[in-house]
Amino acid sequence: MMFFFSNCLKFLFLMTPFFVLSMFLSMTLGWGVSAKKKLAIKVGFAALIICLAVLFGGKWIFEAFGITLDAFRIGGGAMLFLSAIGLVNSNVLDKTQQKDAPKFDSSSREISKIAVVPLAIPVTVGPATIAPLLIASAEAGTFVLQCVLAAALVVAVFVLTIILILSSWIEDKVGINVVIVLSKLTGLILAAMASQMIFTGIINFVKASNLIQG
C-alpha cells in the first residue's frame, strides 16, 4: 500500500500540477467554466493515455535501444533537473502578462486542438516526466507491479484533472501568484528527485565497474 501511495505522490509531482495550472489559466483567459471543464477532461485523458503507453512500453524501449537502466537514470535525472531549474526560474504570470499571452477561443475545435498539444504534451507529459516513468516501469519488473504503478498513475492524473477543473475557483481564491509560488516549490522537490536518480545511477555504475575489475 505504501508503494502505491508513494508512487501516486511521485507521479503527481512529476506532472508539475501547479505549472500546468498556470499554463492552463493563461491559455483559457476569458473562457467559461464549462469550456474549461471540457478542456481539463480532455487534457487529463490524453495525459493518461500517453503515460500508460510509456509505462507499459518502457521495457521494450530499453531492450530495443540497448540502454541500461542506470544510464537512463543519469540521463533522465539530468533532464528532470533541468526541468526543475526551469520551474524555479520561471517568471510569474500576472494579469498583465496574461493579457499579452496568445488568445485561444473556447470552441470545441480549439479545445481538442490545444488539449493534446501543447497542454498534454509537453506541458503535462514532457521528457522530464517520461524518463522517470520509463525507469519506474523497468524497476517494477513484474506485470503485477506495473499494474499497481498504472493505478497510481490513474489517481495522479485524476487529481491533476480535478485541479484543472477547479482552475477558476483556485484562481479566485488564492490568485495566480500563489499558484506560481507552488510551482516553484514543486521545482525544488523535482530537483531533489533528479539528484537522487543521478546519484543512484552513478553509484550503480561504480559498483558494476568494481565488480568487472575484481
C-alpha positions in Angstrom: 0.0 0.0 0.0 2.9 2.4 0.8 4.3 1.6 -2.6 1.1 2.7 -4.2 0.7 5.9 -2.3 4.3 7.0 -2.7 4.1 6.5 -6.4 0.8 8.4 -6.6 2.6 11.4 -5.0 5.7 11.0 -7.1 3.7 10.8 -10.4 1.7 13.9 -9.4 4.8 15.9 -8.7 6.3 14.7 -12.0 3.4 16.2 -13.9 4.0 19.6 -12.2 0.3 20.3 -11.5 0.8 23.9 -10.5 2.9 24.8 -13.5 0.2 23.0 -15.7 -2.4 25.0 -13.9 -0.7 28.3 -14.6 -0.4 27.4 -18.3 -4.0 26.3 -18.3 -5.2 29.6 -16.9 -3.1 31.7 -19.3 -4.4 29.7 -22.3 -8.1 29.8 -21.2 -8.3 33.5 -20.3 -11.8 34.7 -20.8 -13.3 31.1 -21.2 -16.4 30.0 -19.4 -16.4 27.4 -16.7 -18.0 24.7 -18.9 -15.4 25.1 -21.6 -12.5 24.9 -19.1 -14.1 21.8 -17.7 -14.2 20.1 -21.2 -10.6 21.1 -21.8 -9.4 19.8 -18.4 -11.1 16.4 -19.0 -9.5 16.1 -22.5 -6.1 17.1 -21.1 -6.4 14.5 -18.3 -7.5 11.8 -20.7 -4.7 12.5 -23.2 -2.0 12.7 -20.5 -3.2 9.3 -19.0 -3.1 7.5 -22.4 0.4 8.8 -23.0 1.7 7.9 -19.6 0.2 4.4 -19.6 1.7 3.8 -23.1 5.1 4.8 -21.7 4.7 2.8 -18.5 3.8 -0.5 -20.2 6.2 0.1 -23.2 9.2 1.1 -21.2 10.7 -2.4 -21.1 10.6 -2.7 -24.8 12.2 0.7 -25.3 15.2 -0.3 -23.1 15.6 -3.6 -25.0 15.2 -2.1 -28.4 17.9 0.6 -27.9 20.1 -1.4 -25.6 20.1 1.2 -22.9 20.9 0.2 -19.3 18.7 1.3 -16.5 21.5 3.2 -14.7 22.4 5.1 -17.9 18.8 6.2 -18.2 18.7 7.1 -14.5 21.6 9.5 -15.1 20.3 10.9 -18.4 16.7 11.1 -17.2 17.8 12.7 -13.9 19.7 15.3 -15.8 16.6 16.2 -17.9 14.4 16.3 -14.8 16.9 18.5 -13.0 16.9 21.0 -16.0 13.1 20.9 -15.9 13.2 21.7 -12.1 15.5 24.6 -12.7 13.1 25.9 -15.4 10.2 25.8 -12.9 12.2 27.5 -10.2 13.4 30.3 -12.5 10.1 30.8 -14.4 8.6 34.2 -14.5 5.5 35.0 -12.5 2.5 35.1 -14.9 0.5 38.0 -13.6 -2.7 39.5 -15.0 -0.7 41.9 -17.3 1.3 39.0 -18.8 -2.0 37.0 -19.3 -3.4 39.8 -21.4 -0.4 39.7 -23.6 -0.4 35.9 -23.9 -1.7 34.2 -27.1 -5.5 34.0 -27.2 -7.5 30.8 -27.8 -11.2 30.7 -28.4 -13.4 28.2 -26.4 -14.9 26.4 -29.4 -14.9 22.6 -29.5 -12.4 22.5 -32.3 -10.0 24.8 -30.3 -10.4 22.7 -27.1 -9.5 19.5 -29.0 -6.6 21.3 -30.7 -4.8 22.5 -27.6 -5.7 19.7 -25.3 -3.2 17.3 -26.7 -0.6 19.8 -27.9 0.7 21.7 -26.0 -1.2 21.1 -22.7 -0.9 17.2 -22.6 2.4 17.2 -24.5 4.8 18.7 -23.5 3.3 20.8 -20.7 2.0 17.9 -18.6 3.9 15.0 -20.0 7.3 16.2 -21.2 10.7 14.5 -21.5 11.4 15.1 -17.8 8.2 13.2 -17.0 8.6 10.4 -19.5 12.1 9.5 -18.3 11.1 8.7 -14.6 8.1 6.8 -16.0 10.4 4.6 -18.1 12.6 4.0 -15.1 9.7 3.1 -12.8 8.4 0.7 -15.5 11.8 -1.0 -15.7 12.2 -1.2 -11.9 8.8 -2.7 -11.4 9.9 -6.0 -13.0 6.6 -7.9 -12.8 3.4 -7.2 -14.6 1.5 -7.0 -11.2 3.8 -4.2 -10.0 3.3 -2.4 -13.3 -0.5 -2.6 -12.8 0.0 -1.1 -9.3 2.0 1.7 -10.9 -0.7 2.2 -13.5 -3.3 2.5 -10.8 -1.1 5.1 -9.0 -0.8 6.9 -12.3 -4.6 7.0 -12.8 -5.0 8.5 -9.3 -2.4 11.1 -10.0 -3.9 12.1 -13.4 -7.3 12.2 -11.7 -6.1 14.7 -9.1 -4.5 16.8 -11.8 -7.7 16.8 -13.8 -9.7 17.9 -10.7 -7.2 20.8 -10.2 -7.7 21.9 -13.7 -11.5 21.6 -13.5 -11.4 23.8 -10.4 -8.9 26.3 -12.1 -11.3 29.3 -12.0 -12.1 28.7 -8.3 -8.5 28.2 -7.4 -7.5 31.4 -9.2 -10.3 33.4 -7.5 -9.4 32.0 -4.0 -5.6 32.0 -4.0 -4.5 34.1 -7.0 -2.2 33.2 -9.9 0.9 34.4 -8.0 0.3 31.8 -5.3 0.0 29.1 -8.0 3.4 30.2 -9.4 5.0 30.0 -5.9 3.6 26.5 -5.5 5.0 25.7 -8.9 8.5 26.8 -7.8 8.2 24.7 -4.7 7.4 21.7 -6.9 10.6 22.5 -8.9 12.6 22.2 -5.7 11.1 18.8 -4.9 11.8 17.7 -8.5 15.4 18.8 -8.2 15.8 16.6 -5.2 14.2 13.6 -7.0 16.5 14.3 -10.0 19.6 14.3 -7.8 18.6 11.0 -6.3 18.2 9.5 -9.7 21.6 10.7 -10.9 23.4 9.6 -7.7 21.7 6.1 -7.8 22.8 5.7 -11.4 26.4 6.8 -10.7 26.7 4.6 -7.6 25.4 1.5 -9.5 27.9 2.3 -12.3 30.8 2.4 -9.9 29.7 -0.9 -8.2 29.4 -2.6 -11.6 32.9 -1.3 -12.6 34.4 -2.6 -9.4 32.9 -6.0 -10.0 34.2 -6.1 -13.5 37.7 -5.1 -12.4 37.6 -7.6 -9.5 
